[in-house]
Amino acid sequence: MKRRLFIIAIILCTTLAPLIISAHVKWFTEEPAVKEDITTILSPFFISFALLVAIVLAAIPQILPRIPVLQMVL
């Protein structure tokens, strides 16, 4: 029963999130695309942030089974 409520809550949150946030897509604007240099995109901040995200994503499957609250839900 808890699992079903958890899944329904996740589905509702992901479905209603764009409506609440008022998200929009910039693809439909009339502004011309600006081509950026690759050195501007691959800044030290971007590389360090990408490495941090990769480490966190790699750690999540290792950490989640050890959290007792999640074992009751799932």
C-alpha atoms as an extended CHARMM CRD file, in Angstrom:
* protein
*
        74  EXT
         1         1  MET       CA              0.0000000000        0.0000000000        0.0000000000  PROA      1               0.0000000000
         2         2  LYS       CA              2.7920000000        2.4230000000        0.8820000000  PROA      2               0.0000000000
         3         3  ARG       CA              4.6050000000        1.5420000000       -2.3050000000  PROA      3               0.0000000000
         4         4  ARG       CA              1.5380000000        2.3230000000       -4.4080000000  PROA      4               0.0000000000
         5         5  LEU       CA              1.0680000000        5.7000000000       -2.7020000000  PROA      5               0.0000000000
         6         6  PHE       CA              4.7600000000        6.4530000000       -3.1940000000  PROA      6               0.0000000000
         7         7  ILE       CA              4.5530000000        5.6690000000       -6.9140000000  PROA      7               0.0000000000
         8         8  ILE       CA              1.3890000000        7.7510000000       -7.3190000000  PROA      8               0.0000000000
         9         9  ALA       CA              3.0550000000       10.6800000000       -5.5170000000  PROA      9               0.0000000000
        10        10  ILE       CA              6.1070000000       10.4620000000       -7.7850000000  PROA      10              0.0000000000
        11        11  ILE       CA              3.9290000000       10.3660000000      -10.9040000000  PROA      11              0.0000000000
        12        12  LEU       CA              1.8900000000       13.3600000000       -9.7310000000  PROA      12              0.0000000000
        13        13  CYS       CA              4.9970000000       15.3640000000       -8.8700000000  PROA      13              0.0000000000
        14        14  THR       CA              6.6400000000       14.7150000000      -12.2250000000  PROA      14              0.0000000000
        15        15  THR       CA              3.4240000000       15.4000000000      -14.1030000000  PROA      15              0.0000000000
        16        16  LEU       CA              2.4920000000       18.6010000000      -12.3040000000  PROA      16              0.0000000000
        17        17  ALA       CA              5.9930000000       20.0450000000      -11.8800000000  PROA      17              0.0000000000
        18        18  PRO       CA              6.0600000000       21.9030000000      -15.2330000000  PROA      18              0.0000000000
        19        19  LEU       CA              2.6620000000       23.4560000000      -14.5200000000  PROA      19              0.0000000000
        20        20  ILE       CA              3.6940000000       24.6650000000      -11.0790000000  PROA      20              0.0000000000
        21        21  ILE       CA              7.0860000000       25.9240000000      -12.2130000000  PROA      21              0.0000000000
        22        22  SER       CA              5.6350000000       27.5430000000      -15.3480000000  PROA      22              0.0000000000
        23        23  ALA       CA              8.3720000000       26.0300000000      -17.4460000000  PROA      23              0.0000000000
        24        24  HSD       CA              8.8120000000       27.1360000000      -21.0120000000  PROA      24              0.0000000000
        25        25  VAL       CA             10.9080000000       26.0880000000      -23.9500000000  PROA      25              0.0000000000
        26        26  LYS       CA             13.2120000000       28.6500000000      -25.5100000000  PROA      26              0.0000000000
        27        27  TRP       CA             13.1620000000       26.8260000000      -28.8600000000  PROA      27              0.0000000000
        28        28  PHE       CA             10.1660000000       28.8400000000      -29.9850000000  PROA      28              0.0000000000
        29        29  THR       CA             11.7930000000       32.2610000000      -29.7560000000  PROA      29              0.0000000000
        30        30  GLU       CA             12.7560000000       34.3080000000      -32.7660000000  PROA      30              0.0000000000
        31        31  GLU       CA             16.2970000000       35.0600000000      -31.5920000000  PROA      31              0.0000000000
        32        32  PRO       CA             19.0770000000       33.6540000000      -33.7740000000  PROA      32              0.0000000000
        33        33  ALA       CA             21.3200000000       30.9910000000      -32.2850000000  PROA      33              0.0000000000
        34        34  VAL       CA             24.6920000000       32.1510000000      -31.0160000000  PROA      34              0.0000000000
        35        35  LYS       CA             27.5940000000       29.8280000000      -31.6280000000  PROA      35              0.0000000000
        36        36  GLU       CA             29.8970000000       29.7080000000      -28.5910000000  PROA      36              0.0000000000
        37        37  ASP       CA             33.5430000000       28.7640000000      -28.6300000000  PROA      37              0.0000000000
        38        38  ILE       CA             34.3360000000       25.3420000000      -27.1260000000  PROA      38              0.0000000000
        39        39  THR       CA             36.7830000000       26.9100000000      -24.6700000000  PROA      39              0.0000000000
        40        40  THR       CA             33.9470000000       29.0230000000      -23.2820000000  PROA      40              0.0000000000
        41        41  ILE       CA             31.7610000000       25.9780000000      -22.7410000000  PROA      41              0.0000000000
        42        42  LEU       CA             34.4420000000       23.7280000000      -21.2440000000  PROA      42              0.0000000000
        43        43  SER       CA             35.3830000000       26.0350000000      -18.4080000000  PROA      43              0.0000000000
        44        44  PRO       CA             37.0740000000       24.7490000000      -15.2350000000  PROA      44              0.0000000000
        45        45  PHE       CA             33.7940000000       25.2440000000      -13.3550000000  PROA      45              0.0000000000
        46        46  PHE       CA             31.8980000000       23.0920000000      -15.8700000000  PROA      46              0.0000000000
        47        47  ILE       CA             34.4760000000       20.2880000000      -15.7390000000  PROA      47              0.0000000000
        48        48  SER       CA             34.6290000000       20.2660000000      -11.9330000000  PROA      48              0.0000000000
        49        49  PHE       CA             30.8350000000       20.3840000000      -11.6540000000  PROA      49              0.0000000000
        50        50  ALA       CA             30.4970000000       17.5210000000      -14.1680000000  PROA      50              0.0000000000
        51        51  LEU       CA             32.9690000000       15.4280000000      -12.1630000000  PROA      51              0.0000000000
        52        52  LEU       CA             31.1050000000       16.1750000000       -8.9340000000  PROA      52              0.0000000000
        53        53  VAL       CA             27.7940000000       15.1230000000      -10.4990000000  PROA      53              0.0000000000
        54        54  ALA       CA             29.3830000000       11.9260000000      -11.8570000000  PROA      54              0.0000000000
        55        55  ILE       CA             30.7320000000       11.0510000000       -8.4050000000  PROA      55              0.0000000000
        56        56  VAL       CA             27.3620000000       11.6970000000       -6.7530000000  PROA      56              0.0000000000
        57        57  LEU       CA             25.5310000000        9.6120000000       -9.3660000000  PROA      57              0.0000000000
        58        58  ALA       CA             28.0260000000        6.7840000000       -8.8970000000  PROA      58              0.0000000000
        59        59  ALA       CA             27.5910000000        6.9120000000       -5.1140000000  PROA      59              0.0000000000
        60        60  ILE       CA             23.7850000000        6.8970000000       -5.0770000000  PROA      60              0.0000000000
        61        61  PRO       CA             23.3660000000        3.1430000000       -5.8110000000  PROA      61              0.0000000000
        62        62  GLN       CA             25.9130000000        2.4030000000       -3.0810000000  PROA      62              0.0000000000
        63        63  ILE       CA             24.2110000000        4.5950000000       -0.4640000000  PROA      63              0.0000000000
        64        64  LEU       CA             20.4900000000        4.0100000000       -1.0880000000  PROA      64              0.0000000000
        65        65  PRO       CA             20.3460000000        0.3760000000        0.1150000000  PROA      65              0.0000000000
        66        66  ARG       CA             21.8350000000        1.4510000000        3.4660000000  PROA      66              0.0000000000
        67        67  ILE       CA             19.0930000000        3.9880000000        4.2790000000  PROA      67              0.0000000000
        68        68  PRO       CA             16.5090000000        2.2510000000        6.5270000000  PROA      68              0.0000000000
        69        69  VAL       CA             13.6600000000        4.6750000000        5.7670000000  PROA      69              0.0000000000
        70        70  LEU       CA             13.8090000000        3.8440000000        2.0630000000  PROA      70              0.0000000000
        71        71  GLN       CA             13.7490000000        0.1150000000        2.7620000000  PROA      71              0.0000000000
        72        72  MET       CA             10.3370000000        0.5280000000        4.4050000000  PROA      72              0.0000000000
        73        73  VAL       CA              8.9560000000        2.4510000000        1.4000000000  PROA      73              0.0000000000
        74        74  LEU       CA             10.4660000000        0.2960000000       -1.3240000000  PROA      74              0.0000000000
